[in-house]
Amino acid sequence: MKIGVTSQNFKTITGHAGKTRRFLVFSGDAAGRAVAIDRLDLPKALSMHEFRGTEHPLDACDVLITAGCGDGFIQRMARRGIRVVTTSETDPATAVTAVLAGLPLPEAEPHRH
């Protein structure tokens, strides 16, 4: 399983998933711990807010963890086969490990327009 995490600073989980261009990508090791396998630093045209193509680098992910997004983003990602998880957790490895274990994450702050 590949899990993407919105992270504009490549350190913490950030929000505004539709406009985010930087992502950490993780998989799980044999013990179910998060292992960072890639960093995506995409051009503006590949932010999901701008993207209108068919194949996107995030399509390799099964799950996307973010601090915040709107319902439209969640629906758009679902159509791409990606489940979105929102959380107030800020540590990417902690969040990914929880998702791999099927554990709940702390709820995200309410999305504001």
C-alpha positions in Angstrom: 0.0 0.0 0.0 1.3 3.5 -0.9 0.2 6.4 1.2 0.7 10.0 0.2 0.8 12.9 2.7 0.3 16.6 1.9 3.4 18.3 3.2 4.4 21.7 1.8 7.5 21.7 4.0 8.4 18.0 3.7 8.2 17.8 7.5 4.6 18.0 8.7 1.2 17.2 7.4 -0.3 20.4 5.9 -3.7 21.3 4.5 -5.2 22.8 1.4 -4.8 19.5 -0.3 -6.2 20.7 -3.7 -3.5 23.3 -4.0 -0.7 21.4 -2.4 2.2 20.6 -4.7 4.5 18.8 -2.3 3.8 15.3 -1.0 5.6 12.6 1.0 5.0 9.1 -0.1 5.2 6.1 2.3 4.7 2.4 2.3 4.7 0.0 5.2 7.5 -2.3 6.3 7.1 -5.9 7.5 6.3 -4.6 11.0 3.6 -2.1 9.8 5.8 1.0 10.3 5.9 3.9 7.9 8.8 4.0 5.5 9.3 7.1 3.4 9.9 6.1 -0.3 9.5 9.3 -2.3 9.0 13.0 -2.3 6.9 14.7 -4.9 7.6 18.4 -5.7 5.1 19.1 -8.5 4.7 22.1 -10.8 1.6 24.2 -10.2 -0.1 22.6 -13.2 -0.1 19.3 -11.3 -1.8 20.6 -8.2 -5.1 18.8 -8.1 -6.8 22.2 -8.2 -5.2 22.9 -11.6 -4.9 19.4 -13.0 -7.2 18.3 -15.8 -5.3 15.4 -17.3 -5.8 11.7 -17.0 -2.6 10.3 -15.3 -1.3 12.0 -12.2 1.7 11.1 -10.0 -0.7 10.7 -7.0 -2.5 7.9 -8.8 0.1 5.5 -7.5 -1.3 6.1 -3.9 -4.0 4.1 -2.3 -4.6 6.7 0.5 -3.9 10.4 0.8 -3.5 11.9 4.3 -4.1 15.7 4.7 -4.8 18.3 7.4 -7.7 19.7 5.4 -9.6 19.7 2.1 -13.1 20.2 0.8 -15.7 17.6 -0.1 -15.1 18.2 -3.8 -11.4 17.2 -3.4 -12.5 14.0 -1.5 -14.9 13.1 -4.3 -12.4 13.8 -7.0 -9.8 11.6 -5.4 -12.3 8.9 -4.8 -13.0 8.9 -8.6 -9.2 8.3 -9.0 -9.3 5.4 -6.5 -7.7 7.2 -3.7 -9.2 7.3 -0.2 -8.6 10.7 1.6 -8.0 10.8 5.4 -8.1 14.1 7.1 -6.5 14.6 10.5 -5.1 17.1 12.9 -2.1 14.8 13.5 1.0 16.7 12.3 3.6 13.9 12.1 3.5 12.1 8.8 5.1 8.8 10.0 2.7 8.7 13.0 -0.3 9.2 10.7 0.8 6.7 8.1 1.6 4.0 10.8 -1.9 4.5 12.2 -3.5 4.2 8.8 -1.5 1.0 8.1 -2.7 -0.4 11.4 -6.4 0.6 10.7 -6.4 2.9 13.7 -8.3 6.2 13.8 -6.5 9.5 13.6 -7.4 12.7 15.5 -10.1 14.6 13.6 -9.0 17.5 11.3 -9.9 21.1 12.1 -13.1 22.1 10.3 -12.5 23.1 6.6 -13.0 26.8 6.1 -13.7 28.3 2.7 
